[in-house]
Amino acid sequence: MSPYINPENATTERNRLKKGIVLAIRELQSQSERNDLTRDLIAFILIALEEITQSVDDSVQAWEKRGYWLKADRFRMEWDWARILSERLRPNVLAENYEAIIPDMLAITQALKDLTIAKHHRLGTPWVGCWDKLTRPSAHKLR
């Protein structure tokens, strides 16, 4: 059996996740009341941040194997916001403590402020069902 080759590299995946986070935050801001969609949106943001952190770690490992320590450290520091925010968000998301989540959403918005998304994007609604994925320990990946 031949090995699986992922056609998307880590940069493409991180960009897709960042755009999804921005869309989810926009959708979250348009919510007038808390419901299942709100839980899905917040869960998606958390899972996406954790996947960004994992992809950064994977990229850095490859550089560290080759001895590119400085490049790896700079890259890790550049993406450290995702790790910090995902660690802060996780307990509040699982407890559905929305008041504690708001400052973190503002920090995420600030980190992604330069990102532009076309009006007619092809990202769809990747957050559908993310609450179940988050609360079910076996299925945690977005794809």
NORQUICOR-V231588 format. One record per residue. N is the residue number from 1. PSI is psi in degrees with one decimal (none if undefined). D_FIRST is the distance of its C-alpha to the first C-alpha in Angstrom with 1 decimal. Layout:
N&PSI&D_FIRST, N&PSI&D_FIRST
This chain:
1&134.3&0.0, 2&152.3&3.8, 3&151.6&6.6, 4&130.7&9.1, 5&120.5&12.2, 6&118.5&15.4, 7&-19.0&17.7, 8&130.5&20.8, 9&174.7&22.1, 10&-35.4&24.1, 11&-44.1&27.4, 12&-43.1&26.6, 13&-44.1&25.6, 14&-40.8&28.8, 15&-41.2&30.9, 16&-42.4&29.6, 17&-40.6&30.3, 18&-43.4&33.7, 19&-39.2&34.7, 20&-39.1&33.7, 21&-44.9&35.9, 22&-44.6&38.8, 23&-40.9&38.5, 24&-39.7&38.4, 25&-40.5&41.5, 26&-45.0&43.3, 27&-38.8&42.6, 28&-38.7&43.7, 29&-26.6&46.9, 30&-5.1&47.7, 31&132.2&47.5, 32&-24.4&51.0, 33&160.5&50.1, 34&132.2&47.3, 35&-165.9&45.0, 36&-35.9&41.4, 37&-39.4&40.5, 38&-45.0&42.1, 39&-41.9&39.9, 40&-43.6&36.8, 41&-47.2&37.8, 42&-39.0&38.6, 43&-40.2&35.4, 44&-44.8&33.4, 45&-44.0&35.3, 46&-48.6&34.7, 47&-40.9&30.9, 48&-42.0&30.7, 49&-40.4&32.7, 50&-36.7&30.5, 51&-35.8&27.4, 52&-46.1&29.3, 53&-42.6&30.2, 54&-40.6&26.7, 55&-34.0&25.5, 56&-45.2&28.6, 57&-40.7&27.7, 58&-43.5&24.1, 59&-42.9&25.7, 60&-38.5&28.5, 61&-41.9&26.3, 62&-39.8&24.7, 63&-39.0&28.2, 64&-33.0&29.6, 65&-31.4&27.1, 66&-1.4&28.6, 67&14.8&32.1, 68&67.3&33.0, 69&-43.4&34.9, 70&-44.7&37.5, 71&-42.1&35.1, 72&-43.6&33.1, 73&-42.0&36.3, 74&-42.6&37.7, 75&-42.4&34.6, 76&-41.7&34.6, 77&-35.3&38.3, 78&-33.2&37.8, 79&10.4&35.6, 80&-26.2&37.4, 81&-37.4&39.1, 82&-42.6&36.0, 83&-47.2&35.5, 84&-46.7&39.2, 85&-35.7&39.5, 86&-37.6&36.5, 87&-36.1&38.0, 88&-35.0&41.4, 89&-39.7&40.2, 90&-54.8&38.1, 91&-35.1&41.0, 92&-34.9&43.1, 93&-46.9&40.4, 94&-31.5&39.7, 95&-3.8&43.5, 96&42.6&44.0, 97&82.8&46.7, 98&-32.2&47.0, 99&-35.9&50.0, 100&-19.2&48.2, 101&-29.7&45.3, 102&-48.7&47.5, 103&-34.3&48.1, 104&-36.8&44.4, 105&-38.9&43.8, 106&-39.7&46.6, 107&-39.0&44.9, 108&-44.1&41.6, 109&-42.2&43.6, 110&-40.7&45.3, 111&-29.3&42.1, 112&21.7&40.6, 113&-26.9&44.0, 114&-2.6&43.1, 115&128.9&40.1, 116&142.9&40.9, 117&131.8&39.1, 118&149.7&39.8, 119&-39.3&41.8, 120&72.2&39.3, 121&168.1&36.1, 122&22.3&32.7, 123&-25.1&31.9, 124&-141.8&33.2, 125&78.1&33.9, 126&-7.9&30.9, 127&-9.1&33.2, 128&122.9&33.3, 129&6.8&32.3, 130&-28.6&32.0, 131&-43.0&34.6, 132&-39.6&32.6, 133&-36.1&29.5, 134&-40.8&31.8, 135&-16.8&33.5, 136&114.9&30.5, 137&-24.6&28.9, 138&-30.6&25.4, 139&97.7&24.9, 140&-13.6&26.1, 141&145.8&24.0, 142&-27.2&25.4, 143&none&22.3
